[in-house]
Amino acid sequence: MAKPNFIELPGVEPIPILYEDRSVLAIDKPRGWMLVPFSWQKTQRNLQAALVSSIAAGDFWARSRGLKFLRFVHRLDADTTGVMLFAKSQGAVESYSELFESRRMEKTYLAVVAGVPKQTEWICRLKLGPDPRRIGRVRVEPKEGKEAETSFRVLEAREQTALVEARPFTGRTHQIRVHLRESGLPIIGDDMYGTLDRRGMALRAVKLVYHDPFTRKRVEIRARVEAFCHEYGYDGKY
């Protein structure tokens, strides 16, 4: 049975499958989907719940693969697009989660920021913690915060914006967003730490690199960047 290279869910555009092996499946997550526990049903944009329902219904994309289980092993914010990794078994969930927790998963993002950086490369190590004044928001906490580290590299700069590559070494909530805001470069469309934009938040997960915990082979998963870059006025040759 031929397996489609996309996931079909009701009422939305097909979601591209970027990579698949016996243990994991990676998708190009669209904007607007939340990654929340399956037990929380307060939003119709709960991606985990939608996938579980689709598998249970025997939808073709899942049936053609013999899928019975699929669960995320890391999270992307609702308005962040790009590479999202899911495990096909509980054992794989544990093994791949450990890759993220032990910082052996190389993550690369692209962001379009308001402002022009003063340097072409820099590292931000500001500690982060929850903002007690607003649920869901993160702020710099020099004393009580958790360690966070992100390296940044300017790929192209214009008069008022810049395209920046971000590589988070740690995986704190809103880490890239807050580190860029604290660098004086809020992400375009980030309504929590910057300003609204009709195009949405300009943050995209473009690459994951790791060594398969079962086979030890190197795996590199990429998401396309051209449409994202073009939307914000860049040529996408990165």
C-alpha positions as CSV (number, residue, x, y, z in Angstrom):
1,M,0.0,0.0,0.0
2,A,1.5,3.3,-1.1
3,K,2.0,5.7,1.8
4,P,1.1,9.4,1.2
5,N,3.8,11.9,2.1
6,F,1.3,14.2,4.0
7,I,-1.2,14.0,6.8
8,E,-4.8,14.9,6.1
9,L,-6.9,16.3,8.9
10,P,-10.4,17.7,8.6
11,G,-10.7,21.3,7.5
12,V,-7.0,22.1,7.1
13,E,-4.4,22.0,4.3
14,P,-2.5,18.7,4.2
15,I,0.5,18.6,6.5
16,P,3.7,17.6,4.8
17,I,5.7,14.6,6.2
18,L,9.4,15.6,6.1
19,Y,11.0,12.4,7.3
20,E,10.0,8.9,8.5
21,D,11.7,5.8,9.8
22,R,10.7,2.9,12.0
23,S,10.8,4.9,15.2
24,V,9.8,8.5,14.3
25,L,7.8,10.7,11.9
26,A,8.6,14.4,11.3
27,I,6.1,16.9,9.9
28,D,6.2,20.5,8.8
29,K,4.0,21.9,11.5
30,P,1.6,24.6,10.3
31,R,1.0,27.9,12.1
32,G,-1.8,27.9,14.7
33,W,-1.6,24.4,16.1
34,M,-0.9,23.9,19.8
35,L,1.0,21.1,21.3
36,V,-0.8,20.5,24.5
37,P,-1.6,17.3,26.5
38,F,-4.2,15.2,24.8
39,S,-6.4,15.4,27.9
40,W,-6.8,19.1,27.5
41,Q,-9.6,19.6,24.9
42,K,-10.1,23.4,25.3
43,T,-8.9,24.1,21.8
44,Q,-9.8,22.6,18.4
45,R,-6.2,23.3,17.4
46,N,-4.8,20.6,19.6
47,L,-2.4,18.8,17.2
48,Q,-1.8,15.8,19.4
49,A,-5.5,15.2,19.9
50,A,-6.2,15.7,16.2
51,L,-3.6,13.1,15.3
52,V,-4.8,10.6,17.8
53,S,-8.4,11.0,16.6
54,S,-7.3,10.5,13.0
55,I,-5.3,7.4,13.8
56,A,-8.2,6.0,15.7
57,A,-10.6,6.7,12.8
58,G,-8.3,4.7,10.5
59,D,-7.6,7.6,8.1
60,F,-5.6,6.5,5.1
61,W,-2.3,8.3,5.9
62,A,-2.2,6.4,9.2
63,R,-3.7,3.1,8.0
64,S,-1.3,2.8,5.2
65,R,1.6,2.9,7.7
66,G,-0.1,0.6,10.2
67,L,0.2,3.4,12.8
68,K,-1.3,2.8,16.2
69,F,0.6,5.4,18.2
70,L,2.1,8.8,17.6
71,R,3.2,11.3,20.2
72,F,5.3,14.5,20.1
73,V,8.7,14.4,21.8
74,H,9.3,18.2,21.8
75,R,7.2,21.3,21.4
76,L,6.9,24.3,19.2
77,D,4.8,27.3,20.1
78,A,1.4,27.6,18.4
79,D,2.6,30.2,15.9
80,T,6.0,28.7,15.2
81,T,6.1,26.6,12.0
82,G,8.5,23.9,10.9
83,V,10.2,20.6,11.8
84,M,8.2,18.7,14.5
85,L,9.2,15.2,15.6
86,F,6.8,12.5,16.7
87,A,7.6,9.0,18.1
88,K,5.8,5.9,17.0
89,S,6.0,4.0,20.3
90,Q,6.3,4.8,24.0
91,G,9.9,3.5,24.0
92,A,10.8,5.9,21.2
93,V,9.1,8.7,23.1
94,E,11.5,8.1,26.0
95,S,14.6,7.6,23.8
96,Y,14.0,10.7,21.7
97,S,12.9,12.9,24.6
98,E,16.2,12.0,26.3
99,L,18.1,13.3,23.2
100,F,16.4,16.7,23.7
101,E,16.8,16.7,27.4
102,S,20.5,15.8,27.2
103,R,21.1,18.5,24.5
104,R,22.2,16.0,21.9
105,M,19.6,17.3,19.4
106,E,20.8,20.1,17.2
107,K,18.0,22.6,16.5
108,T,18.1,25.4,14.0
109,Y,15.5,28.1,13.5
110,L,15.1,31.1,11.2
111,A,13.6,34.4,12.6
112,V,12.8,37.7,11.0
113,V,13.4,40.5,13.5
114,A,12.5,44.1,13.8
115,G,15.7,46.1,13.8
116,V,19.2,45.6,12.5
117,P,21.7,43.7,14.7
118,K,24.9,45.6,15.7
119,Q,26.9,42.4,15.3
120,T,26.8,39.5,12.9
121,E,27.1,36.8,15.5
122,W,26.4,36.6,19.2
123,I,25.4,34.3,22.1
124,C,22.7,35.1,24.6
125,R,22.9,33.3,28.0
126,L,20.2,35.2,30.0
127,K,18.5,32.9,32.5
128,L,14.7,32.6,32.1
129,G,11.7,32.0,34.3
130,P,7.9,32.4,34.3
131,D,6.5,35.9,34.6
132,P,4.3,36.0,37.6
133,R,2.3,38.9,36.2
134,R,1.1,37.0,33.1
135,I,0.4,33.3,32.8
136,G,2.3,31.8,29.9
137,R,4.8,34.6,29.6
138,V,8.5,34.2,30.3
139,R,11.0,36.8,31.5
140,V,14.6,37.2,32.3
141,E,15.3,36.0,35.9
142,P,19.1,36.5,36.7
143,K,18.9,34.8,40.1
144,E,16.0,32.3,40.1
145,G,15.8,31.6,36.4
146,K,16.9,28.4,34.5
147,E,20.0,28.5,32.4
148,A,19.4,29.2,28.7
149,E,21.7,29.6,25.8
150,T,21.1,30.6,22.2
151,S,23.6,31.4,19.5
152,F,22.5,33.8,16.7
153,R,23.9,34.6,13.3
154,V,22.7,37.3,10.9
155,L,22.0,35.9,7.4
156,E,20.8,39.1,5.8
157,A,19.9,42.6,7.0
158,R,17.7,45.2,5.5
159,E,17.0,48.8,6.5
160,Q,14.6,47.9,9.3
161,T,14.6,44.1,9.6
162,A,17.0,41.2,9.6
163,L,16.9,37.5,8.9
164,V,18.6,35.6,11.7
165,E,19.6,32.0,12.3
166,A,19.0,30.9,15.8
167,R,20.5,27.7,17.5
168,P,19.1,27.1,21.0
169,F,21.5,24.9,23.1
170,T,18.9,24.6,25.8
171,G,15.1,24.2,25.4
172,R,13.4,26.7,27.6
173,T,9.9,28.0,26.9
174,H,9.9,31.0,24.5
175,Q,13.7,31.0,24.7
176,I,14.5,32.3,21.2
177,R,11.7,34.8,21.4
178,V,12.8,36.3,24.7
179,H,16.5,36.2,23.9
180,L,15.9,38.1,20.7
181,R,13.7,40.6,22.5
182,E,16.3,41.2,25.1
183,S,18.9,41.7,22.3
184,G,16.7,44.6,21.1
185,L,15.4,42.5,18.2
186,P,11.8,41.3,18.7
187,I,10.5,38.8,16.3
188,I,8.1,40.3,13.8
189,G,4.5,39.2,14.6
190,D,5.3,38.0,18.1
191,D,2.4,39.6,19.9
192,M,3.6,38.5,23.4
193,Y,7.1,40.0,23.2
194,G,6.8,42.4,20.2
195,T,4.0,43.5,18.0
196,L,1.3,42.0,15.9
197,D,1.7,41.4,12.2
198,R,-0.9,40.1,9.8
199,R,1.5,37.5,8.5
200,G,1.9,35.9,11.9
201,M,5.1,35.3,13.9
202,A,8.2,35.1,11.8
203,L,9.8,32.1,13.5
204,R,10.4,28.7,11.7
205,A,12.1,25.5,12.9
206,V,14.1,24.6,9.8
207,K,16.4,21.8,10.9
208,L,17.0,18.9,13.4
209,V,20.2,16.9,13.5
210,Y,20.8,14.0,15.7
211,H,22.2,10.4,15.9
212,D,19.4,7.8,15.9
213,P,19.4,6.3,19.4
214,F,18.7,2.9,18.0
215,T,20.9,2.7,14.8
216,R,23.5,5.4,15.8
217,K,23.3,6.8,12.3
218,R,23.3,10.6,11.7
219,V,19.9,12.0,10.8
220,E,19.3,15.5,9.4
221,I,15.7,16.7,8.9
222,R,15.1,19.9,7.0
223,A,12.0,22.0,6.3
224,R,11.8,24.3,3.3
225,V,12.6,27.9,3.8
226,E,11.8,29.6,0.5
227,A,8.1,30.5,1.2
228,F,8.9,31.7,4.7
229,C,11.7,33.9,3.6
230,H,9.8,35.3,0.6
231,E,6.8,36.2,2.9
232,Y,9.1,38.6,4.8
233,G,11.0,39.9,1.8
234,Y,14.1,37.7,1.7
235,D,15.2,35.4,-1.1
236,G,15.4,32.2,0.8
237,K,18.9,31.0,-0.4
238,Y,20.1,29.8,2.9
